[in-house]
């Protein structure tokens, strides 16, 4: 059993595009360069956004590019018991509370305080429900009630393997964040932390758009007594409008019928040299380049 365990965790809300191929290639290369395990996890909790059959399409796109894993594919929808156990542990330690605030109510409260603070276009939650008495009839399955984590005071500091030292004060810059949504879907922050811990993930390689989540996830890891993984956030593929390429802004699916072309585009953004040989030879070349850039052997 290798000491290194990494993962790639796409959501089946659409096929992989050139931006998500960057994260896939980077996480695969990091695992190979460290002679570690690479897990594929399908994040399919939000059934309203997930598209039937896209999980299999994503797996085919990865296979077309020889980004494969010998380990069983994981689906978050099959891991609900793990989220419940983590939720119960946090509840026992009084680390969470129910919240009935709507977006409109949060905005109104911020306006009353003349506080329009935003983080990634999201209003910072003002803690409206934090000190309210908890109705004992309310539980994690009560519709219309979200559950928030009580963010801990103080600055979180961590070292990103590409970006260097990072800081965030979660209380000031985020507020108390949601672990279970009002529509009863487990939120990203809880599910990703629980899954990474249960899979014993040691290294997380993902896009720089997710760096802002790291401090929240560290606080959850600390609250749940989980080990802290290492992080590396890659550059982002940008669209013609200068914004992050994403499914939401119309990114087209990666054309994996031409895998070397697809991978060369991702490799270029990662600071690796384009290759014209076979896909297998290109991947072996990039493993060596990646190792020189990011691995301390």
C-alpha positions as CSV (number, residue, x, y, z in Angstrom):
1,X,0.0,0.0,0.0
2,X,1.5,3.3,-1.1
3,X,1.8,6.2,1.3
4,X,0.5,8.6,-1.4
5,X,-3.2,8.6,-2.3
6,X,-4.6,11.2,-4.7
7,X,-7.9,11.6,-6.4
8,X,-9.9,13.2,-9.3
9,X,-13.4,14.1,-8.4
10,X,-15.6,15.4,-11.3
11,X,-19.3,16.1,-11.1
12,X,-21.5,14.5,-13.8
13,X,-23.2,17.7,-14.7
14,X,-21.6,17.6,-18.1
15,X,-18.7,16.0,-20.0
16,X,-15.2,17.0,-19.1
17,X,-14.0,20.1,-20.9
18,X,-10.5,21.3,-21.5
19,X,-10.4,23.0,-18.1
20,X,-11.4,19.9,-16.2
21,X,-8.9,17.9,-18.2
22,X,-6.2,20.1,-16.7
23,X,-7.2,19.0,-13.2
24,X,-7.5,15.4,-14.3
25,X,-4.0,15.3,-15.9
26,X,-2.4,17.2,-13.0
27,X,-3.8,14.9,-10.3
28,X,-2.9,11.8,-12.4
29,X,0.6,13.0,-13.0
30,X,1.2,13.9,-9.3
31,X,0.1,10.4,-8.3
32,X,2.3,8.7,-10.9
33,X,5.3,10.9,-10.1
34,X,4.9,10.0,-6.4
35,X,4.4,6.3,-7.2
36,X,1.0,6.5,-5.5
37,X,-2.6,5.6,-5.9
38,X,-5.0,7.6,-8.0
39,X,-8.7,7.3,-7.2
40,X,-11.6,8.5,-9.4
41,X,-14.6,9.7,-7.4
42,X,-17.9,10.8,-9.1
43,X,-19.5,13.6,-7.1
44,X,-23.1,12.9,-7.9
45,X,-25.0,14.1,-4.8
46,X,-26.9,17.0,-6.5
47,X,-29.4,15.0,-8.5
48,X,-31.0,18.1,-9.8
49,X,-27.8,19.1,-11.7
50,X,-26.4,15.7,-12.5
51,X,-27.2,14.3,-16.0
52,X,-27.9,10.7,-16.4
53,X,-25.1,8.8,-18.2
54,X,-22.6,11.6,-17.9
55,X,-20.6,9.7,-15.3
56,X,-19.9,6.9,-17.8
57,X,-19.0,9.5,-20.5
58,X,-16.5,11.1,-18.1
59,X,-14.9,7.7,-17.4
60,X,-14.7,7.1,-21.2
61,X,-13.1,10.5,-21.7
62,X,-10.5,9.7,-19.1
63,X,-9.9,6.2,-20.6
64,X,-9.5,7.7,-24.1
65,X,-6.6,9.8,-22.6
66,X,-5.1,6.8,-20.7
67,X,-5.9,8.5,-17.4
68,X,-7.1,5.3,-15.7
69,X,-7.0,3.8,-12.3
70,X,-6.9,0.1,-11.2
71,X,-9.0,1.0,-8.2
72,X,-12.8,0.9,-8.1
73,X,-14.6,4.1,-9.2
74,X,-16.4,5.7,-6.2
75,X,-19.8,7.4,-6.3
76,X,-20.7,9.9,-3.6
77,X,-24.4,8.8,-3.8
78,X,-23.2,5.5,-2.4
79,X,-21.5,7.1,0.6
80,X,-24.4,8.7,2.5
81,X,-23.8,6.9,5.7
82,X,-20.4,8.5,6.0
83,X,-21.8,12.0,5.8
84,X,-24.4,11.1,8.5
85,X,-21.7,9.8,10.8
86,X,-19.7,13.0,10.4
87,X,-22.8,15.2,10.9
88,X,-23.7,13.4,14.1
89,X,-20.2,13.8,15.4
90,X,-20.2,17.5,14.8
91,X,-23.7,17.8,16.3
92,X,-22.6,16.0,19.5
93,X,-19.8,18.6,19.9
94,X,-22.1,21.5,19.2
95,X,-20.2,22.5,16.1
96,X,-23.2,22.9,13.9
97,X,-26.6,24.6,14.0
98,X,-29.8,24.8,11.9
99,X,-30.5,27.8,9.8
100,X,-33.7,28.9,8.1
101,X,-32.3,32.0,6.4
102,X,-33.1,32.5,2.7
103,X,-30.8,34.3,0.4
104,X,-33.1,37.3,0.5
105,X,-33.1,37.4,4.3
106,X,-29.3,37.2,4.4
107,X,-29.1,40.1,1.9
108,X,-31.6,42.1,4.0
109,X,-29.7,41.6,7.2
110,X,-26.4,42.6,5.5
111,X,-28.1,45.8,4.2
112,X,-29.3,46.6,7.7
113,X,-25.7,46.4,8.9
114,X,-24.5,48.3,5.8
115,X,-22.3,45.3,5.1
116,X,-22.1,44.2,1.5
117,X,-19.1,41.9,1.9
118,X,-18.8,39.3,-0.7
119,X,-16.6,36.3,-1.4
120,X,-16.6,34.9,-4.9
121,X,-19.9,36.8,-5.5
122,X,-21.5,35.1,-2.4
123,X,-22.6,37.2,0.5
124,X,-20.8,36.4,3.7
125,X,-23.3,34.9,6.1
126,X,-23.8,37.3,9.1
127,X,-24.5,34.5,11.7
128,X,-28.2,35.3,12.1
129,X,-29.2,31.9,13.4
130,X,-26.0,31.0,15.3
131,X,-27.2,32.1,18.7
132,X,-30.9,31.2,18.4
133,X,-32.2,28.4,20.6
134,X,-32.4,25.1,18.7
135,X,-35.8,23.6,18.2
136,X,-35.5,20.0,19.4
137,X,-37.9,18.9,16.7
138,X,-35.5,20.1,13.9
139,X,-33.1,17.5,12.6
140,X,-31.0,16.9,9.5
141,X,-34.0,15.7,7.5
142,X,-36.2,18.7,8.2
143,X,-37.1,20.3,4.8
144,X,-36.3,24.0,4.5
145,X,-33.6,23.9,7.2
146,X,-29.9,24.2,6.3
147,X,-27.2,23.2,8.8
148,X,-24.2,25.4,9.2
149,X,-20.7,24.8,10.7
150,X,-19.7,27.2,13.4
151,X,-16.6,28.7,11.8
152,X,-13.7,29.0,14.3
153,X,-12.0,32.2,15.0
154,X,-8.4,32.9,14.0
155,X,-6.4,32.6,10.8
156,X,-6.0,29.4,9.0
157,X,-2.5,29.0,7.3
158,X,-1.4,26.3,5.0
159,X,1.2,25.8,2.3
160,X,0.1,25.2,-1.3
161,X,2.7,23.2,-3.3
162,X,2.4,25.7,-6.2
163,X,1.1,28.9,-4.7
164,X,3.1,28.9,-1.5
165,X,1.9,30.1,2.0
166,X,-1.9,30.8,2.0
167,X,-4.0,32.5,4.7
168,X,-7.7,32.9,5.4
169,X,-9.8,34.0,8.3
170,X,-12.9,31.9,7.8
171,X,-15.0,33.9,10.3
172,X,-14.3,37.2,8.6
173,X,-14.0,36.1,5.0
174,X,-16.6,33.3,4.8
175,X,-18.8,33.1,7.9
176,X,-20.6,30.0,9.1
177,X,-20.9,27.7,6.0
178,X,-23.5,25.1,5.0
179,X,-22.9,21.4,5.5
180,X,-26.4,20.2,4.6
181,X,-28.6,22.3,2.3
182,X,-32.2,23.3,2.9
183,X,-33.2,20.9,0.1
184,X,-31.6,18.1,2.2
185,X,-28.6,17.6,-0.1
186,X,-25.2,17.1,1.6
187,X,-23.1,20.2,0.8
188,X,-19.8,20.0,-1.0
189,X,-17.7,21.1,2.0
190,X,-18.8,18.2,4.2
191,X,-18.9,15.5,1.5
192,X,-15.5,16.2,0.1
193,X,-13.8,16.3,3.5
194,X,-15.5,13.0,4.6
195,X,-14.7,11.2,1.3
196,X,-11.1,12.3,1.3
197,X,-10.6,11.1,4.9
198,X,-12.4,7.8,4.4
199,X,-10.3,7.1,1.2
200,X,-7.2,8.2,3.2
201,X,-6.3,10.8,0.5
202,X,-3.0,12.4,1.3
203,X,-2.6,14.8,-1.6
204,X,-5.2,16.9,-3.3
205,X,-4.5,18.4,-6.7
206,X,-7.3,20.6,-8.1
207,X,-8.0,23.9,-9.9
208,X,-7.2,27.2,-8.4
209,X,-10.9,28.1,-8.3
210,X,-11.1,25.8,-5.3
211,X,-8.3,27.3,-3.3
212,X,-10.8,29.4,-1.4
213,X,-12.4,26.3,0.0
214,X,-9.3,25.0,1.6
215,X,-9.5,26.9,4.9
216,X,-13.1,25.7,5.5
217,X,-12.1,22.2,4.7
218,X,-9.1,22.4,7.1
219,X,-11.5,23.6,9.9
220,X,-13.8,20.6,9.2
221,X,-10.8,18.2,9.2
222,X,-9.7,19.6,12.5
223,X,-13.2,19.4,14.0
224,X,-13.6,15.8,12.9
225,X,-10.1,14.7,13.9
226,X,-9.0,13.9,10.3
227,X,-5.4,14.1,9.0
228,X,-4.7,17.2,6.9
229,X,-3.8,16.4,3.3
230,X,-1.3,18.4,1.2
231,X,-2.7,20.7,-1.5
232,X,-1.7,21.9,-4.9
233,X,-3.9,24.2,-6.9
234,X,-3.3,24.4,-10.6
235,X,-3.7,27.3,-13.1
236,X,-7.1,27.6,-14.6
237,X,-8.1,27.4,-18.3
238,X,-9.8,30.6,-19.2
239,X,-12.5,31.3,-21.8
240,X,-12.4,34.1,-24.4
241,X,-14.1,36.4,-21.9
242,X,-11.2,35.9,-19.4
243,X,-13.4,33.9,-17.0
244,X,-12.7,30.4,-15.8
245,X,-13.8,27.9,-18.4
246,X,-16.7,25.9,-17.0
247,X,-19.8,24.0,-17.9
248,X,-21.9,27.0,-16.7
249,X,-20.4,29.4,-19.2
250,X,-20.7,27.1,-22.2
251,X,-17.4,25.2,-22.3
252,X,-17.5,22.5,-25.0
253,X,-16.7,18.9,-24.2
254,X,-13.0,17.9,-24.5
255,X,-12.5,16.1,-27.8
256,X,-10.9,12.9,-26.6
257,X,-11.1,11.3,-30.0
258,X,-7.8,13.1,-30.4
259,X,-6.3,12.4,-27.0
260,X,-2.8,13.7,-27.6
261,X,-4.1,17.0,-28.8
262,X,-6.4,17.2,-25.8
263,X,-3.6,16.4,-23.3
264,X,-1.1,18.7,-25.0
265,X,-3.5,21.6,-24.4
266,X,-3.8,20.7,-20.7
267,X,0.0,20.1,-20.4
268,X,0.8,23.5,-21.8
269,X,-1.2,25.2,-19.1
270,X,0.6,23.1,-16.5
271,X,3.9,24.4,-17.7
272,X,4.8,21.1,-19.4
273,X,6.3,20.7,-22.9
274,X,4.1,19.6,-25.8
275,X,4.7,16.1,-27.2
276,X,4.2,14.6,-30.6
277,X,4.8,10.9,-29.8
278,X,2.2,8.4,-28.6
279,X,-0.1,9.3,-25.7
280,X,1.7,6.7,-23.5
281,X,5.1,8.1,-24.3
282,X,3.9,11.7,-23.7
283,X,2.5,10.8,-20.3
284,X,5.7,9.1,-19.3
285,X,7.6,12.3,-20.4
286,X,5.2,14.5,-18.4
287,X,5.6,12.4,-15.3
288,X,9.3,13.1,-15.3
289,X,8.7,16.8,-15.9
290,X,6.1,17.0,-13.2
291,X,8.4,15.2,-10.8
292,X,11.1,17.8,-11.4
293,X,8.6,20.6,-10.8
294,X,6.7,19.4,-7.8
295,X,8.2,16.3,-6.2
296,X,10.9,16.4,-3.6
297,X,12.5,13.0,-4.1
